[in-house]
């Protein structure tokens, strides 16, 4: 029985280098000799492209100059364009004229490799400048000019730079044919570990960024949250400081503050004043019918807007009318004096009309044996004049004088 021949395993082919230097040199010499005219034309075109890109970069620098009165977003775009590198400009020109010059395959792979590096790095630089510029534009407002926000910008720049260039590195390695699956998995695990270790800090940091971008409130706004009301004094990296109307300073974590339902009192377009006015049950029906018109007339005379004025309900001791008054704007210094003037005018008008506002009292009625009601107050009787005579004084007794014994 013949033994089975053992076939030796063929070795795996070695990884091909990106560029074979002797092959590159020989191909380049032959290419220059045969395509010298196309190379000259491509060089002229490349020079024109480089000149145009430099002109665009100079225009971007002009847009972001502080003495120029351009819009904020145009300045951000100009600053982004001004960060264009010379290496990227050169590689863009070379890549655009590469096909016209009929570059050999070996040299073309080198151009593609260098252009990929330039494009990915330049894209990361542009992305970082756009993101940081947008954040700085949001924090440049006077409402967010606190020291904490300015100090936080250093950390924000670092985080944005690390995130953008990490993504750029992964994209670059993937375009160069490197298996980045393990690298991405490792970065993901590391990011999860860091996030779990500092989730409280990052939660408040992202909440501060949400406040900056979404702007639910600004410094100086009056807000209401939970059972508290106050004015925003400072918006920090981790917490927001609020001055309560009672004088205390309230410090609330940014994440906890955004988790609550907020009422921005500064941004309302009007202030609504609500009144419940009770009149006596003995008021004639024709007066009750005229009462809503009287209330609206009084409101308009004081400069307010009567949103609603009408009969509301039968109260325990009065007929209740509801009055809703809208005061344009959000200034309580205007609404409070208007409310005071309105109430004084209402009392004067009710006195002129004979309309009574009863006290919250109860009246007890008693029935006689025959079923008739006995009024709880006596009938008014005429007062009889009585002449009062002074009473006679009793005679004064004289004490007996007894003889004294000597």
C-alpha positions in Angstrom: 0.0 0.0 0.0 1.5 3.2 -1.1 1.7 6.0 1.5 -0.3 9.1 0.8 2.0 11.8 -0.3 2.1 14.8 2.0 1.5 18.1 0.3 3.3 21.0 1.9 1.1 24.0 2.6 1.9 26.9 0.3 3.0 29.9 2.2 0.6 32.9 2.3 1.5 35.6 -0.1 3.2 38.5 1.5 1.4 41.8 1.7 2.1 43.9 -1.3 3.7 47.2 -0.5 1.9 50.3 -1.5 4.7 51.5 -3.7 7.6 49.6 -5.3 10.3 52.3 -5.4 12.3 50.9 -8.4 9.0 50.4 -10.3 7.9 53.9 -9.4 11.2 55.4 -10.5 11.2 53.6 -13.9 7.5 54.4 -14.5 8.0 58.1 -13.7 11.0 58.5 -16.0 9.1 56.8 -18.9 6.0 58.9 -18.2 7.9 62.2 -18.2 9.6 61.3 -21.5 6.4 60.4 -23.3 3.9 62.9 -21.8 6.0 66.0 -21.2 3.5 68.3 -23.0 0.5 67.0 -21.0 2.6 67.4 -17.8 3.4 71.0 -18.7 -0.3 71.7 -19.3 -1.3 69.9 -16.2 1.2 72.0 -14.2 -0.3 75.2 -15.6 -3.8 74.0 -14.6 -2.6 73.0 -11.2 -1.0 76.4 -10.6 -4.3 78.1 -11.6 -6.2 75.8 -9.2 -3.7 76.5 -6.3 -4.0 80.2 -7.0 -7.8 80.1 -6.9 -7.8 78.1 -3.7 -5.4 80.5 -2.0 -7.8 83.4 -3.1 -10.7 81.6 -1.5 -8.7 81.2 1.7 -7.8 84.9 1.7 -11.5 85.7 1.3 -12.3 83.5 4.3 -9.7 85.3 6.4 -11.3 88.6 5.3 -14.7 87.4 6.4 -13.5 86.5 9.9 -11.7 89.8 10.6 -13.1 91.4 13.8 -13.2 94.9 12.2 -15.5 93.6 9.4 -19.2 93.9 10.1 -20.3 90.6 8.7 -22.9 88.2 10.1 -21.9 85.7 12.8 -22.4 82.7 10.6 -20.4 84.2 7.7 -17.6 84.8 10.2 -17.7 81.2 11.3 -17.6 80.0 7.7 -14.8 82.4 6.9 -12.8 81.1 9.9 -13.4 77.6 8.8 -12.2 78.3 5.2 -9.1 80.2 6.6 -8.0 76.9 8.3 -7.5 75.3 5.0 -3.9 73.8 4.9 -1.3 74.3 2.2 -1.0 70.5 1.9 -4.7 70.1 1.1 -4.6 72.8 -1.5 -1.6 71.2 -3.2 -3.1 67.7 -3.2 -6.4 69.0 -4.5 -4.6 70.6 -7.5 -2.6 67.4 -8.1 -5.6 65.1 -7.9 -7.6 67.3 -10.3 -4.9 67.3 -13.0 -3.8 63.7 -12.4 -6.1 62.2 -15.0 -5.2 64.8 -17.7 -1.5 64.1 -17.3 -2.1 60.4 -17.8 -0.2 59.4 -14.6 1.0 55.8 -14.5 -0.8 53.4 -12.2 2.0 53.2 -9.7 2.3 57.0 -9.4 -1.5 57.3 -9.4 -1.8 55.1 -6.3 0.7 57.4 -4.5 -1.4 60.5 -5.5 -4.6 58.8 -4.3 -3.0 57.8 -1.0 -1.7 61.3 -0.3 -4.9 62.9 -1.3 -6.9 60.6 1.0 -4.8 61.7 4.0 -5.1 65.3 3.1 -8.9 65.2 2.5 -9.7 63.3 5.8 -7.5 65.5 7.9 -8.8 68.7 6.3 -12.4 67.5 6.8 -11.7 66.9 10.5 -10.2 70.4 10.8 -13.3 72.0 9.1 -15.7 70.0 11.2 -14.0 71.0 14.4 -14.0 74.7 13.4 -17.7 74.6 12.5 -18.7 72.9 15.7 -16.6 75.1 17.9 -17.7 78.2 16.0 -21.3 77.4 16.5 -20.8 76.8 20.2 -18.9 80.1 20.6 -21.6 81.9 18.7 -24.1 80.6 21.2 -22.0 81.5 24.2 -21.0 84.9 22.9 -24.4 86.4 23.9 -24.4 88.5 27.0 -26.8 86.0 28.6 -24.1 83.3 28.5 -21.0 85.4 29.3 -20.4 83.9 32.7 -16.9 82.8 33.7 -18.0 79.1 34.0 -19.1 79.0 30.4 -15.9 80.6 29.2 -13.9 78.1 31.2 -16.0 75.3 29.8 -15.1 76.2 26.3 -11.6 74.8 26.8 -13.0 71.5 27.8 -15.5 71.6 24.9 -12.8 72.3 22.4 -10.8 69.4 23.7 -13.8 67.0 23.6 -14.7 68.1 20.1 -11.2 67.9 18.8 -10.6 64.4 20.2 -14.0 63.1 18.9 -13.5 64.6 15.4 -9.9 63.4 14.9 -10.7 60.0 16.3 -13.4 59.6 13.7 -11.0 60.9 11.1 -8.3 58.4 12.1 -10.8 55.5 11.8 -12.0 56.7 8.4 -8.4 57.1 7.2 -7.3 53.7 8.3 -10.4 52.1 6.7 -9.7 53.9 3.4 -6.1 52.6 3.5 -7.4 49.0 3.8 -6.7 48.5 7.5 -9.3 46.4 9.4 -10.6 48.8 12.0 -13.3 46.5 13.5 -11.2 45.8 16.6 -10.2 49.4 17.0 -13.8 50.6 16.8 -14.8 47.9 19.3 -12.0 48.9 21.7 -12.9 52.6 21.4 -16.6 51.7 22.1 -15.7 49.7 25.2 -13.4 52.4 26.5 -16.0 55.1 25.8 -18.7 53.1 27.7 -16.3 52.7 30.7 -15.5 56.4 30.8 -19.1 57.3 30.4 -20.2 55.1 33.3 -17.5 56.4 35.5 -18.3 60.1 34.9 -22.0 59.9 33.9 -23.0 62.6 36.4 -20.5 65.1 35.1 -21.2 64.3 31.5 -24.9 64.5 32.1 -24.7 68.0 33.5 -22.2 69.0 30.8 -24.5 67.9 28.0 -27.4 69.5 29.8 -25.4 72.8 29.9 -24.9 72.5 26.1 -28.6 71.8 25.7 -29.4 75.0 27.6 -26.9 76.9 25.4 -28.2 75.7 22.1 -31.9 75.2 22.9 -32.2 78.3 25.1 -35.2 77.4 27.3 -34.1 80.4 29.4 -31.3 83.0 29.5 -29.5 84.9 32.3 -31.9 87.4 33.7 -35.1 85.5 32.8 -37.7 84.9 35.5 -38.7 81.2 35.6 -41.0 79.0 37.6 -40.1 75.3 38.3 -41.7 73.0 40.8 -42.7 75.1 43.8 -40.0 77.7 43.2 -39.8 81.0 41.3 -36.8 83.2 40.7 -34.5 84.9 38.3 -31.6 83.2 36.5 -28.3 84.6 37.8 -25.7 82.3 36.2 -25.6 79.3 33.9 -22.6 77.2 34.7 -21.0 74.0 33.4 -22.6 71.8 36.1 -25.4 73.9 37.7 -27.6 76.9 37.3 -27.9 79.6 40.0 -31.3 81.1 40.5 -32.2 84.0 42.8 -35.6 83.3 44.4 -38.1 86.1 44.9 -37.8 85.5 48.7 -34.0 86.4 48.5 -32.4 82.9 48.6 -30.0 81.6 46.0 -31.1 78.3 44.6 -28.4 76.1 43.0 -29.9 73.4 40.7 -28.0 70.8 38.7 -28.5 71.4 34.9 -29.8 67.9 34.3 -32.3 68.1 37.2 -33.4 71.5 36.0 -34.1 70.3 32.5 -35.9 67.2 33.8 -38.6 69.5 35.4 -41.4 71.4 33.7 -40.2 75.0 33.4 -42.3 78.1 32.9 -40.4 81.0 31.4 -42.2 84.0 32.8 -40.1 86.6 31.0 -41.1 85.4 27.5 -44.8 85.5 28.0 -46.6 88.1 25.8 -49.2 89.1 28.4 -50.1 88.9 32.1 -53.5 87.6 33.1 -55.2 89.0 36.2 -58.1 86.9 37.6 -60.9 88.3 39.9 -63.9 86.7 41.4 -66.5 89.4 42.3 -69.5 88.6 44.4 -72.6 90.7 44.6 -75.6 90.4 46.9 -78.4 88.1 46.1 -80.8 91.1 46.5 -79.3 92.8 43.5 -82.0 93.4 40.8 -81.8 91.2 37.7 -81.5 94.2 35.4 -78.4 95.3 37.3 -77.0 91.8 37.1 -77.5 91.9 33.3 -75.6 95.2 33.0 -72.7 94.1 35.3 -70.5 92.4 32.6 -70.6 95.5 30.5 -69.7 97.6 33.5 -66.7 95.4 34.3 -65.5 95.6 30.7 -65.9 99.3 30.6 -63.8 99.7 33.8 -61.0 97.4 32.4 -60.8 99.3 29.1 -60.7 102.6 30.9 -57.6 101.5 32.8 -55.8 100.2 29.7 -56.3 96.5 30.1 -58.1 93.9 27.9 -61.1 92.2 29.3 -60.6 88.5 28.2 -63.8 87.4 30.0 -66.4 89.1 32.2 -69.6 87.3 33.1 -71.7 85.4 35.6 -69.8 82.5 37.1 -71.8 80.7 39.8 -74.2 80.9 42.7 -71.9 81.3 45.7 -72.7 80.5 49.4 -73.4 84.1 50.2 -73.1 86.0 46.9 -73.7 85.8 43.1 -70.1 85.4 41.7 -68.9 87.1 38.6 -65.6 86.1 36.9 -63.3 88.8 35.4 -60.1 88.0 33.5 -57.9 90.9 32.5 -55.0 90.6 30.1 -52.2 93.2 30.5 -49.9 93.3 27.4 -46.2 92.6 28.1 -44.5 90.7 30.9 -43.8 93.6 33.3 -45.4 93.2 36.7 -44.6 96.8 37.4 -47.3 97.7 34.9 -49.7 94.9 35.8 -49.8 95.6 39.6 -50.6 99.3 39.4 -53.3 98.6 36.8 -54.8 96.0 39.1 -54.9 98.4 42.0 -56.5 101.2 39.9 -59.1 98.8 38.5 -60.2 97.6 42.0 -60.5 101.2 43.2 -62.5 102.1 40.1 -64.7 99.1 40.6 -65.5 100.0 44.2 -66.4 103.6 43.2 -68.7 102.4 40.4 -70.4 99.9 42.6 -71.1 102.6 45.1 -72.6 104.8 42.4 -74.8 101.9 41.1 -75.8 100.8 44.5 -74.3 97.4 44.0 -73.5 95.7 47.3 -70.6 93.3 47.8 -71.8 91.1 50.8 -69.7 89.7 53.5 -69.5 85.9 53.8 -72.3 85.8 56.4 -75.3 83.5 57.0 -78.8 84.5 57.8 -81.1 82.3 59.8 -84.9 82.5 59.2 -87.5 81.3 61.7 -91.0 80.1 60.9 -94.1 80.8 63.0 -96.5 78.0 64.0 -98.7 79.0 61.0 -95.7 78.7 58.6 -95.0 82.3 58.0 -91.4 83.4 58.2 -90.3 85.6 61.0 -87.7 88.1 59.9 -84.4 87.7 61.7 -84.4 91.4 62.4 -87.0 93.5 64.2 -89.3 95.8 62.3 -88.4 99.4 62.6 -90.6 101.2 65.1 -91.1 104.9 65.5 -89.1 106.3 68.4 -91.3 107.9 71.1 -89.9 110.8 72.9 -90.0 110.4 76.6 -89.3 113.3 79.0 -87.3 112.1 81.8 -88.0 113.8 85.2 -85.3 113.9 87.8 -86.0 111.5 90.6 -86.8 112.9 94.0 -84.1 112.5 96.5 -85.0 110.8 99.8 -84.9 113.1 102.8 -81.7 113.2 104.6 -81.8 111.8 108.1 -80.3 113.8 110.8 -78.3 111.8 113.3 -79.4 112.0 116.9 -77.1 113.8 119.2 -76.5 111.8 122.4 -75.3 113.5 125.4 -71.8 112.7 126.2 -70.9 111.5 129.6 -68.3 113.5 131.3 
